[in-house]
Amino acid sequence: MKKFLLITLIILCCIFSFWDISKKKNTSENNEVVFWTLQMNDFAPYINGVIKEFEQENPDIKIKWIDVPFSEGEKRTLASVLSDTPPDLINLNPDFSALLAQRGALYEIDTKYTNDFNQEILETLKYNNKLYSLPWYATSAVTIYNKDLTKKANIEVPKTYDELATIAPQIRKTGAYVMLPNITENDTMLRILNKYGVTSENINSNKSIYVFDYFKNLYAKDLIPKESITQTHREALEKYMAEKIVFFQAGANFLTMIKENAPSTYQKTDVAPQIVGELGQNDFSLMNFVIPQRAKHKEQALKFALFLTNEKNQLEMAKLTNIIATNEKALQNEFYTQYPKDDLIAKARVISAQQLKHVHPAPKSERNQKEINTIINTAVQQTLLNKNTTKNILDDVYAKLKNI
């Protein structure tokens, strides 16, 4: 009888142990957050470290990380969010995030969770005054310039586009151009227009005509390169390294490229704040997190997103890259407020971080944003090539934008 009871007890213990293990396994599987990033595999040690720490603090949640090639990000995301099994947390750009929000494909995030973020940036992510994404990291271009050429031209570093136009003739006498503005690349022209209070809604306004004519005059007088209507940021970088342009607006990461590929130019390089327009605000670029409406683990995904963007993790990531944190406490760290006198990249980082305090009004992503960019960029080419009067061109743009 005793032997029977002992065997029974052992069997029951085994059953309960198996049940407990199965329960833990099912709990883990039921709380597996699928997390997508865009081409972040170079930072795998950092991301895996954050995941490990999060899972230790939250043993009931597991993170499955998948890194998606940047070129496939939008296509794969669109297919996934419309399926019944989308990822729980996705790293995207704000334009595409806004498109998904407009289609009702994203989970609304309660703003009570967002007090630690830079509020100016957070405001730019809202759609219909509701928040559907969280900012991860930002960049804000600074003015990279050749201090030898500014000295040769006997000019001060411009703060505004008006000042830039004033000094352009003096710089041209040195054989260099003031800059290559890339005004037909992506949303460059829209960003400049935004600095004068122009959006697609008032694209045919007097302010808009002023901005278009500003570049038309520079182009006509050979004060900016003819390639300004065809070439990209990459070509502008090459011209800067060859000392054919004096000013180059870009993120701090471009300083590393200059240092590696044109060390003699780097020795002549300094940085200053971004050139601004009439309203005085700065533009910036951003990457963010979204949670699909059909995600199975929304609360867990939000918890992990907030962990990724806390002060500690943002600073750790920033020190591995040249990104700017979006967590306000991180931005107050000396990493973003102080720099050694001889550290140019650190100086650019501090300037960029300070610029995030003045980004309003920021451009809002719209439906058919890529088509809007194409229409406006075509209008830039027509204006600079004197295809018609600026007013007629912009009236035509306004009509086209109303019909898309």
N, C-alpha and C positions, 0 to 999 in steps of 0.2 A: 504493500500500500504506500509506504514511504517513497519507494522507488518510483511508483506511478505518479505521485504528487510532484516529485522532483523533476521528472521528465516533462510533466504538464507545465510546471513553472518555467522550465527552460524554453519550451515551445512558445509560451505566452510572451516571454521576454524577447524572443526572436521576432515574434509577430509585431510587438510594439516598436521594437527597434527599426524593423523594416518599414513600418507605417510612418515612424518619425522621419526616417531618411527620405521616404517617398514624398512626405508632406513638404519637407524642406526643398526637395528637388522641384516639386510642382510649384511651390511658392516662388522659387528662383526663376523658373521658366515663365511663370505667369507675370513676373515683374522684370522681364528682360527688355531694357530700353535699347532700341536700335537707333544708333547715332551715326549720321552721315556728315562728313566734312568734304570740302572741295580742295583737293590737291594739297593736303597737309601732311603727307607721309614723311616728308623730311623732318618733321617735328614729332615723329612717332614716340621717341623716349619720353618727351614731355607729356604728350596726350595719354600714353599708357600709364604714366606715373599719376596723373590726375585721376584717371579711371580707377586705378588701384586704391588710391586714398579715399575716393568717394565710396567705393564698394566696402571698404573697411568700416567707414562711418555709417554706411547704410547696407548692412548684410542681407537685407531682404530685397535689394535691387541689384541687378546685374546689367552691365553696359556691353553691348555688342557694337564695336566701332567698325565702320566701313568707310574707306577713303575713296571718293569718286573723282576721276579725272575732270579737271575744270571744263574741258570742252564738252563733256557729256552731262554736266550738272543740271542744266535746265531741262533737257530732254528726259533724263531719267527721273528727275523730280516730278515733272508734270505727269508722267505715266504713273508714278508711284502714288501721288496724292489722290488720284482719281480711282485707285484700286481699293480693295478692302483690307489690304495689308501694307499700308505705307510705313516708312520709318517713323519713329516717334519724335526725333529731333533732327533738324536739317540745317546745315550751314549754307546760307544763300547771300546774294546781294540784294539790297533794298528794292531795286527796280523790279526784279522778278518776284520778290516777296509781295510787293504791292499788287502785282498782277494776280497772284494767287488769292490775296485778300479780297480783291475786287470780285473774284469768282466764288467767294464764300468757301474757299478750300482750307482756310486756316482757323485755328483755335484762338479765341480772344484771350489775351493775357490781362489779368487784373492789375491795375497800376499800383495796388498796395504792395506789390513785390518789387517795385522798381525805384525805391527811394535812393538806393546806392549808386544809381547811374547818373551820368552827366545829363541833366534835364533838357538842355538845348538839343542835344543829339536825339534824345528819346522823343521829343516833340516832333522831330522830322519823320519819325517812323509811323506816326498815327495816320489811319485812314478812316475818314468820317468820324474823327475824334475818338477812335477806338484803337487800341494797341494790339497788333498781331505778330509782333516780333520783338526780340531783345537784341541790343547791340553787342557785338563781340569785340571787334577791334576796328580802329579807324586809322586813316592817314590824312594829312593835310599838307598840301604842297607848300614849300618855302621857295624863296627866290634865291637860286644858286647863281653866283655871278663871278666874273673874272675881274679881280680888283686891280690888276695891272692895266687892263683896258679901260676901266673907269677912270683910273688916274691919268692915262694917256689922253683920254677924251676930256678930262677936266670936268667931270660931272659927278653929282651925288647919286646914290642909289635911289631910284624912284619908289614912292609909296603908292601912287595911283596910276591908272592908265593914262590920265591926262599928262602927268609928269613924264611918263614913258614916251609919249609922243613928242613932248618938248625937247627931250635930250636926243631923240633918234637921229636928227641931222648931224649933231656933233659926233656921235658915235660912228656914223657912216663915213666920216672923214678919215677914220683910222683904218678903213678897209673892211671893218666888221659890220654886222647888222646888230640892231638892238636886241632882237629875239626872233625865233621862228614860232609863231603862236599856235600852229596846228588847229586852226579854227574850223576845219571840216572833219575833225576826228571825233567820233562818238558824240558826246553831249558837251564838248568844249564850248561851243558858241552859246548854248543855252545857259551854261554856268556863268559865262561873262555877262550875258543879258540879265541874269538874275541879280547881278551886282548893281544893276541900275533899275531894279524893280520891274523888269520885263519878264513875262511868262508867255506861254502859248495863247493865253486869253487876250493879251494886248500886244501881240507881236507886230501889229502895224501902227503902233503909237509913235509919237515924236521921239521918245526916249530910245525906242528900238531903231528908228531911222538914224539917230545920232550914233549909236554903237556900230551899226553896219557901215555908215559913212566914215567913221573913225578908221576902220581897217581898210576901207576902200582908198582913203587918202594916203595912208601909209604905203599901201601896195602900189598906187599910181606913182608915188614919188620915189619908189625904189628904196624905201626905208625898212621894209621887211622883205625877206627872200621871196622870189616868185613861187617857190615850192610850198609856201604857206597854205595854198589851197589844195595841195595833194599829199603832202608828207605827214608822217606821224610823229609821236613822241620819241620814238626810237631814232629817227633821223635828226630830230632836234638835239638829242643827246650827242650824236656823232658830230654835229656841227659845233656844239659847245666844246667838246673835247679837242676839236681841231682849231678852236679859238676863232671861229667864223661868226659866232654870235656871242654877245656879252651876258645876256640874262637868260636863264633857263628855269622855268617853274616846274618843280618836281618834288617827290617825297624824299626823305632822308636816305632811303635805300639807294638812290641814284648816286649819292656821294661815294658809296663803296665801289660802284662801277667805274666812276671817274678815277678814283684812286688806283684801281687795279689796271685800267686800260690806258689812262693818260696821266701818269704820275706828275709830269711837268706842269700840266694844266691844273692838277689838283693843288699843287704848291701855290698857285696864283688864285685859288678859289676861296670865297667866303660865302656866307649865307645871311639872308635878311628875311623879314616877314613877307608873306605873300602880297602881291600887288592887288589892290582893291579898287572897286568902282565907287560910284556915287554914294551907295548906302554904307560902305565901310565894313561889310561882313566878309568872312572868309568861306571859301568852299572846302569841302572835304569828301573823302570816300569812306565807305563803311562796309563791313561784312556783319551779318547778323544771324540769329537763330530763329527758326519758326517751328511750330508744332502743328502738323496737319490736323484738320478737323476730324478725320477718320482714324487718327492714331489711337492705339489701344491703351497706352500708358501716358496719358497727358500730364497727370500730376507728378509722376516720377520723372518725366522728361523735363518739366519745368524746374524741378528741384535740382536736376543735374546741370541744366543751363545756368542756373543761378550760382551753382558751385563753380562752374567753369569761369564765370565772370566775377568772382569775388576778388577782393583786393589782392590777396596772396597769389592766386593763380594768374591774374592779369599781369602783375609785376614780373612773375617768373617767365611768362611767355614774352613779355616786352623785352626782357633782357636777352632773349634768344634771337630776337628779330628787331626790325625797326618800326614796329607798329606802335600806335598810340592807344593806351587803355581807354575804356569807356566807363570804367568804375571811378566815381568821383574821389573816393579815398585814395585809390591808386594814383590818380592824377595829382594829388597833393603831396605825394612822396617826393623826396629830393631827387630821385631819378628823373623826374619831369620838371623840376624847378631849379636845379643847379647843374653846372657843367664846368669842367676844367677849361682854362683859357685856351689851351692848345688842342682841344678835342672838338673838331668841326662837326662831326656826326652827332655828338652829344648836344652841341649848340643847336643844331637843326631840330633835334628831338624836342628840346625845351621850347623852341619857338612854335613848333607844330602843336604841342600840347596847349600852349597859351592861346593859340588861335581858335581852339574848340570852345572858348568862352564867348566867341563872337561869330556865330554861324547863321543867325536869323536876320532876314527871312531866308530859309533854305529852299531850294527847288523841291517840289513834290513830284513823285513819279505819277505818270498818267497812263490811261489806257493807250495802247498802241504807241508806247514810248519810242520804240525803235523807228517806227514810221515817222513820228514827229521829228526825230533827230535827222532822218534822211531828207525830209522836206526842207528843214531849216538849213542844213549843210549845203544842199543844192542851191538854195537862195543866196548863201554866202558866195559861192562860186560865180553865180550870175551877177551879183553886185560887184565883186572885184574885177570881173571881166567886162564890166560896162554893158551887160546884155539889155539893160533897161534902167529906168530911174529907180532909185531905192524904194520910193513910195509905191510905185506900181508893183515891184517885185514882192514887197511885204504885204500889200493888199491881196495879191494872189496867194501868198502863203497863208494868210488869215482865212481865206475862202477854203483852201484845201484842208486846213486843220479842222474847220467846222464840219467837214464832210467825211472825216475818217472815224 
